[in-house]
Amino acid sequence: MHQFDDEVLECFLENQQQLFPDNVAETLEEAEDFLEECMAVVVNSAEEVAAFFEEEGIDMEGAAGDEILEADEVFDIGDGRYLIVEA
């Protein structure tokens, strides 16, 4: 089973410019390859986004609640899940 389903890949394709100045992928397959290469992760809640940043040692001090979800690396898939791409 792939970690990235079509919903995740389409979300990334549509919103990749929030993190990258130029598109890094044009197709679902390219998006999947790119996300696997940069070890992106899908989490199931905003709390898991915060926990991920904490575990990675990324300083989110001062980012309260939903502000973490506004980070360029965080993509809201729209179904409660979030894609985190470390550029």
C-alpha positions as CSV (number, residue, x, y, z in Angstrom):
1,M,0.0,0.0,0.0
2,H,1.2,3.4,-0.9
3,Q,1.6,6.0,1.8
4,F,0.2,8.7,-0.5
5,D,-3.3,8.1,-2.0
6,D,-4.6,10.2,-4.9
7,E,-6.3,12.7,-2.6
8,V,-2.9,13.5,-1.0
9,L,-1.1,13.6,-4.3
10,E,-3.7,15.9,-5.9
11,C,-3.6,18.2,-2.8
12,F,0.2,18.5,-3.2
13,L,0.0,19.0,-7.0
14,E,-2.6,21.8,-6.6
15,N,-0.8,23.5,-3.7
16,Q,2.9,22.8,-4.2
17,Q,3.7,26.5,-4.9
18,Q,3.0,27.4,-1.3
19,L,6.3,25.7,-0.6
20,F,8.2,25.8,-3.9
21,P,8.6,28.8,-6.3
22,D,8.3,26.4,-9.3
23,N,6.3,23.2,-9.7
24,V,8.3,20.2,-8.7
25,A,5.7,17.7,-10.1
26,E,3.2,17.8,-12.9
27,T,1.6,14.3,-12.6
28,L,0.4,12.1,-9.7
29,E,3.3,9.8,-10.3
30,E,5.9,12.6,-10.2
31,A,4.3,13.9,-7.0
32,E,4.5,10.5,-5.4
33,D,8.1,10.1,-6.4
34,F,8.9,13.5,-5.1
35,L,7.1,13.0,-1.8
36,E,8.8,9.7,-1.2
37,E,12.2,11.2,-2.0
38,C,11.8,14.0,0.5
39,M,10.3,11.6,3.1
40,A,7.0,13.5,3.4
41,V,4.5,12.2,5.9
42,V,0.7,12.2,6.2
43,V,-0.7,12.7,9.7
44,N,-4.3,12.3,10.8
45,S,-4.9,15.5,12.9
46,A,-3.7,19.0,13.7
47,E,-2.4,17.5,17.0
48,E,-0.2,15.1,15.0
49,V,1.2,18.0,13.0
50,A,2.3,19.7,16.2
51,A,3.7,16.4,17.6
52,F,5.6,15.9,14.3
53,F,7.3,19.3,14.5
54,E,8.1,18.7,18.1
55,E,9.7,15.3,17.4
56,E,11.7,16.8,14.6
57,G,13.0,19.5,16.8
58,I,11.5,22.2,14.7
59,D,11.0,25.4,16.7
60,M,7.3,26.2,16.6
61,E,7.5,28.4,19.7
62,G,5.0,31.2,19.5
63,A,2.9,29.3,17.0
64,A,-0.3,28.7,18.7
65,G,-2.9,26.1,17.7
66,D,-3.8,26.5,14.1
67,E,-0.8,28.7,13.3
68,I,1.2,25.5,12.9
69,L,-1.2,24.5,10.2
70,E,-0.3,27.6,8.2
71,A,3.4,26.7,7.9
72,D,4.4,26.4,4.3
73,E,5.4,22.7,4.8
74,V,1.9,21.8,5.9
75,F,-0.8,20.9,3.3
76,D,-4.4,20.5,4.4
77,I,-5.7,17.5,2.5
78,G,-9.3,18.5,3.4
79,D,-10.4,15.4,5.1
80,G,-8.8,15.9,8.5
81,R,-5.4,14.7,7.3
82,Y,-2.3,16.8,6.7
83,L,0.7,16.3,4.4
84,I,4.0,17.5,5.8
85,V,6.7,18.1,3.3
86,E,10.2,19.0,4.6
87,A,11.9,21.0,1.8
